[in-house]
Amino acid sequence: MRIVVTGAGGQLGQVLARELRRGDHEVAALTRAALDLTQREQVLERVGKLRPQAVVNAAGFGVEASEEDPKTALAVNAFAVRTLAEACRNTDATFLHFSSDFVFDGTATSAYRETDRPNPGSVYGATKLLGEWYAQGAPRHFILRIESLFGIPAGKSTIDRMFEDIRAGRTVSAFYDRTVSPAFVDDVAAATRRLLEGRASSGVYHCVNAGFTTWHELAMELCRQIGSPSNVIPVSAETLESKVFRPKFAALSNEKLANLGIELPAWQSALGRALAAPPRSASPIPPSGVRPRAPRS
Ligand SMILES: NC(=O)c1ccc[n+]([C@@H]2O[C@H](COP(=O)([O-])OP(=O)(O)OC[C@H]3O[C@@H](n4cnc5c(N)ncnc54)[C@H](OP(=O)(O)O)[C@@H]3O)[C@@H](O)[C@H]2O)c1
């Protein structure tokens, strides 16, 4: 397939472009410098000229940044998605877009399913939900909700920083009262490729590793796998000084993808594979898209 990847300079975008190329697809990997997605005419023209069979959008405006700058959050997380869906409609391309667990309010007591009602509590979550609705404007579309990515080149995610700290024997503080379903970037990229190559129906899919954990349990599991005596201090998420609402219980069920034969292994095994992976180089991410370093969340 000829595939356009937008947001290709980001954490996920870089890995995706590599994975799709490995699958023998012809990939046009477009960073923000190459194509600003908020420029509707340019996007329609560029995608129109490339005539891809699929467009994969890994661009996004981050959690903290969205709260500070809602206008840009709307432009990138919602209106740019509307434009890409329009471009896909014009070229008859499949549209695959990434969304987030932040569309939920985190009050559930069992893992969220795709049919559960979203109720975002942050600017980021609200604009990502709008993006989901706009993505459905493409006749064939996949909306993949992901969360807590790790195994990223250059390792800037919370979990990747935990890897580093625990390997170095440093003390780690981790929330005992926030639950997530982490997603190994390699597993997300592989699942993305399989969805694009297959015949699944359009819709929303939760694309995370199987199971869920608190941040504290995750840090303890890392210590166990690394064989490190690191000190892990359990702390409450209530101590986090942040103005941004974050869902407390953000576990996602990946059963819908698994029922298609696209199984993402348990998070514990994904941690093991990420730890065993050789260090990967990353092209530098331009500064403006990088989320600020937040405490373990
Ligand atoms: N990382 C996670 O744990 C996580 C969790 C849930 C959902 N997601 C979603 O997954 C997707 C990928 O996340 P990520 O972690 O890879 O994000 P990231 O590292 O911040 O990358 C996002 C990319 O989008 C680009 N971008 C921003 N504005 C743009 C614009 N106007 N035109 C074109 N490109 C633009 C950025 O470019 P610049 O760097 O040049 O600004 C950056 O390269 C996003 O949709 C995000 O919301 C991520």
The ligand as an SDF file (V2000), in Angstrom:
LIG
                    3D

 48 52  0  0  0  0  0  0  0  0999 V2000
    2.0440    9.0060   24.1800 N   0  0  0  0  0  0  0  0  0  0  0  0
    0.9760    8.5280   24.8100 C   0  0  0  0  0  0  0  0  0  0  0  0
    1.0930    7.9030   25.8860 O   0  0  0  0  0  0  0  0  0  0  0  0
   -0.3820    8.6960   24.2060 C   0  0  0  0  0  0  0  0  0  0  0  0
   -1.4990    8.2810   24.9560 C   0  0  0  0  0  0  0  0  0  0  0  0
   -2.7750    8.4120   24.4030 C   0  0  0  0  0  0  0  0  0  0  0  0
   -2.9300    8.9060   23.1330 C   0  0  0  0  0  0  0  0  0  0  0  0
   -1.8470    9.3230   22.4180 N   0  0  0  0  0  0  0  0  0  0  0  0
   -2.0900    9.8590   21.0760 C   0  0  0  0  0  0  0  0  0  0  0  0
   -1.2500    9.1770   20.1640 O   0  0  0  0  0  0  0  0  0  0  0  0
   -0.8120   10.0660   19.1390 C   0  0  0  0  0  0  0  0  0  0  0  0
    0.7080   10.0720   19.0860 C   0  0  0  0  0  0  0  0  0  0  0  0
    1.2060   10.4440   20.3710 O   0  0  0  0  0  0  0  0  0  0  0  0
    2.7570   10.7090   20.6080 P   0  0  0  0  0  0  0  0  0  0  0  0
    3.0250   10.3480   22.0180 O   0  0  0  0  0  0  0  0  0  0  0  0
    3.5680   10.0890   19.5290 O   0  0  0  0  0  0  0  0  0  0  0  0
    2.7850   12.2980   20.4860 O   0  0  0  0  0  0  0  0  0  0  0  0
    4.0480   13.2620   20.2110 P   0  0  0  0  0  0  0  0  0  0  0  0
    5.3170   12.5550   20.4700 O   0  0  0  0  0  0  0  0  0  0  0  0
    3.7560   14.5210   20.9380 O   0  0  0  0  0  0  0  0  0  0  0  0
    3.9530   13.5230   18.6640 O   0  0  0  0  0  0  0  0  0  0  0  0
    2.9260   14.2790   18.1090 C   0  0  0  0  0  0  0  0  0  0  0  0
    3.4150   14.8000   16.7950 C   0  0  0  0  0  0  0  0  0  0  0  0
    2.3650   15.6070   16.2410 O   0  0  0  0  0  0  0  0  0  0  0  0
    2.9990   16.6680   15.5630 C   0  0  0  0  0  0  0  0  0  0  0  0
    2.1150   17.8110   15.3650 N   0  0  0  0  0  0  0  0  0  0  0  0
    1.6510   18.6880   16.2780 C   0  0  0  0  0  0  0  0  0  0  0  0
    0.9580   19.6620   15.6760 N   0  0  0  0  0  0  0  0  0  0  0  0
    0.9780   19.3830   14.3450 C   0  0  0  0  0  0  0  0  0  0  0  0
    0.4630   20.0330   13.2030 C   0  0  0  0  0  0  0  0  0  0  0  0
   -0.2210   21.1750   13.2980 N   0  0  0  0  0  0  0  0  0  0  0  0
    0.7080   19.4900   11.9910 N   0  0  0  0  0  0  0  0  0  0  0  0
    1.4190   18.3500   11.8750 C   0  0  0  0  0  0  0  0  0  0  0  0
    1.9290   17.6860   12.9120 N   0  0  0  0  0  0  0  0  0  0  0  0
    1.7230   18.2090   14.1450 C   0  0  0  0  0  0  0  0  0  0  0  0
    4.1580   17.0530   16.4750 C   0  0  0  0  0  0  0  0  0  0  0  0
    5.0940   17.7920   15.7250 O   0  0  0  0  0  0  0  0  0  0  0  0
    6.0790   18.8240   16.4650 P   0  0  0  0  0  0  0  0  0  0  0  0
    6.9070   17.9760   17.3680 O   0  0  0  0  0  0  0  0  0  0  0  0
    6.8200   19.4510   15.3620 O   0  0  0  0  0  0  0  0  0  0  0  0
    5.2030   19.7670   17.2200 O   0  0  0  0  0  0  0  0  0  0  0  0
    4.6740   15.6840   16.9200 C   0  0  0  0  0  0  0  0  0  0  0  0
    5.6680   15.2100   16.0560 O   0  0  0  0  0  0  0  0  0  0  0  0
   -1.4400   11.4230   19.4710 C   0  0  0  0  0  0  0  0  0  0  0  0
   -2.6400   11.5420   18.7750 O   0  0  0  0  0  0  0  0  0  0  0  0
   -1.7310   11.3270   20.9560 C   0  0  0  0  0  0  0  0  0  0  0  0
   -2.8270   12.1630   21.3220 O   0  0  0  0  0  0  0  0  0  0  0  0
   -0.5880    9.2300   22.9280 C   0  0  0  0  0  0  0  0  0  0  0  0
  1  2  1  0
  2  3  2  0
  2  4  1  0
  4  5  1  0
  4 48  2  0
  5  6  2  0
  6  7  1  0
  7  8  2  0
  8  9  1  0
  8 48  1  0
  9 10  1  0
  9 46  1  0
 10 11  1  0
 11 12  1  0
 11 44  1  0
 12 13  1  0
 13 14  1  0
 14 15  2  0
 14 16  1  0
 14 17  1  0
 17 18  1  0
 18 19  2  0
 18 20  1  0
 18 21  1  0
 21 22  1  0
 22 23  1  0
 23 24  1  0
 23 42  1  0
 24 25  1  0
 25 26  1  0
 25 36  1  0
 26 27  1  0
 26 35  1  0
 27 28  2  0
 28 29  1  0
 29 30  1  0
 29 35  2  0
 30 31  1  0
 30 32  2  0
 32 33  1  0
 33 34  2  0
 34 35  1  0
 36 37  1  0
 36 42  1  0
 37 38  1  0
 38 39  2  0
 38 40  1  0
 38 41  1  0
 42 43  1  0
 44 45  1  0
 44 46  1  0
 46 47  1  0
M  CHG  2   8   1  16  -1
M  END
$$$$
